[in-house]
């Protein structure tokens, strides 16, 4: 069996995080999201994997090259939709295949279940079905899929994972995969339903905190690096090679600390914290439910909760990040979400700033002593003085 | 600078050798050929590159074979000059990388003795010389012939009635790979990595006898032991993956290359000769020469150590009065001119340091000490990641001499490279791809960056490009500026900014299209530039790295827009192992 992973789209609703990388490359528990579907496929014995890339393709290819299994890459020149993306891979498809989004998290048991049912879709009940394709099911199987309806008639949504046959490729005359599926159904085709186990998607940037929590629950502890003997570690904690943890720091798992990270003395880390490679945390700082990407730095005496911080950003001493529930406009829709801050790459923040439910763009510079809430600093490259 | 590859083992050898030659194509691609030993010696060879399919190896049966991919030096690239070459009887086949200097003399002798030559190459004489002394023991024959030959060579020899492959080297690279009931020999490790990581790097004068089960190595007629090395490079590193070109892959590898190199260097003990150096001379060629020039600026400005950079090819024949440390730098560690230059320095009694990317390469053998640049295998003919790795080595040395004052710059520098990779160079590429001539200018340490940018541009896009120190433009090249000659100027903040900006305005007055690399928020530059490219970072280290990477990308995308064969630019080969 073959598998086609769709990783060409940007995921604009996750801006500012997707400015410099597609959604599939956003790290969750220190692995880009795309690693989870790939891992699930490999666990189920699928070796013939094709990835469709487009947005920031070089970065995706560079990452795929580092995977254990060789993955064939095809390019979607213009991001017209998931159906078009699959069409780009069509010349490579010779047998039954799975198609799956590269920016969702899926577990191996779900994959092995759908492998057993030809012409089927993997579905899951979701409390907010309007963000997804809602699956209408009758006695025969799926009757149709309604993409992002305002008023959803059912809670059953499509995970975007399908088990299809090469015959299906004839229906790829439209740009979205859902339309192609509906075309097949209208033509009298059959589509079975398979229930998913663990499937998670981040629709809005703050959803990544939840995704991070779910993935962290399953980590196994590994301790490398140099850890001071006074450090207290509770629960499952992974510490990467070359990392150093200063005296009297308390780490509560689940938490993951990347390679060559440096954590000062008297810090309190966790639970549910992911820290990328070379992250630096100065002494006396508290981190709780945070996703820090590679090369970020947090100053001393800071308190950072429910934060997502992009690569290479640095926050000064005495930073406070605390949850708020701001109203923000995302791709034209007003939304509310609960989070401390979502900051893009290379944000530089001087000491003594407070963030509450703040969306901060890439390359933003914030002078000391500012209070940032909601979309105050959402524009890329602005300077807040 | 050809590539040779030999295999003996349990499988059909020709197919394995053909695959191996593909990986060596960066060393030369004028023609290729394979000789396989079955019932007799069969040879297949062809002018041009190895085709994806359609080269028939069916008649090349046998479990031992040697192959060659050529970069012509003696004789034009055509079918008859392609290796392997055979003797008059067709029972001995030879492939050879290098140059035989006394070949004309030897050839006259052979012709007088009645040998018939079927090619214009220097290599063919080896086959005929072997024919004269071969009495059933190929090893003895090779050992008898080698003393007659002057020059550089790495050779592989097959003979009809002898079950072995005999390999020999002198001043040309050759490694042996030890597989499972299979033995390999190749110009470098890349084609062997797929099968084994156990390697032996042969030394000058070594003659090796390969059978599937064992390798025996002789030096001056007596058996010697050579240490086996386990190579850490993986075969994934030499795979293009999903990238369209090796060059693009290697450009995108650079953030990791830089930070890995810095980390690896910090773990190594620095050879004492560097700390004690009062005066430093660096010999190098091509891209390495430009990296060395950057080092010179930094060493003199930051560390107050006098430095001199010499082109290895000139230094050899016109060596200046020498004192102090002499550094030779070469990605492959096999660049002939750099080898000779360092050898000369050693004979003059100077302490020598080699900076190379390939473990155990020739340059490390003649130098007193060596540093590894940790770039991983570089396949693209146009050097990119080895340049960045060379800079990592040099920045590290400056950091040491400045007692760690640059440590935090080095820690964050990979981010600047990463940022440079995100830039959209579309407008600049559009401007360059229509030009016939492009000028690259910079000042201070950015002058060599401009030289390197110009080198990359001409190497792969075939557009005439010149690098100049901005102040020199007025001493001649100014006459060439016109609305048809874009100027790419690196105008980083710093001491030279003011005078650089006024140079740029003068060029602008000639109607020259300006592509400016400058600080992100520089409004002045943005206003006069036709295309403005923001430099991601302010400190020297990040500025040099990101400007270099941007110019690499500019060359790549320009060449790509013009449809050039980026990984195999015409007339060029990866390592220049002849003078």
Contacts between the chains, C-beta under 8 A, distances in Angstrom:
chain1	res1	chain2	res2	distance
A	20	B	422	5.4
A	51	B	242	7.5
A	53	B	242	7.1
A	56	B	422	7.8
A	58	B	243	7.2
A	58	B	248	6.7
A	58	B	252	5.2
A	58	B	421	7.2
A	59	B	252	7.5
A	59	B	421	7.7
A	61	B	241	6.0
A	61	B	242	3.9
A	61	B	243	5.6
A	61	B	249	7.9
A	61	B	252	7.8
A	62	B	241	7.8
A	62	B	243	7.9
A	62	B	249	7.5
A	62	B	252	4.8
A	62	B	253	7.3
A	64	B	241	6.7
A	64	B	242	6.1
A	65	B	236	6.7
A	65	B	239	7.2
A	65	B	241	3.5
A	65	B	242	6.9
A	65	B	243	7.7
A	65	B	249	7.4
A	66	B	236	7.7
A	70	B	239	7.9
A	71	B	242	7.4
A	72	B	242	7.5
A	73	B	241	7.3
A	73	B	242	2.9
A	242	B	263	8.0
A	260	B	263	7.6
A	278	B	411	7.4
A	295	B	412	7.1
A	295	B	415	5.8
A	311	B	415	7.3
A	311	B	418	7.6
A	312	B	412	7.5
A	312	B	415	4.6
A	312	B	418	7.9
A	346	B	415	7.4
A	346	B	419	7.2
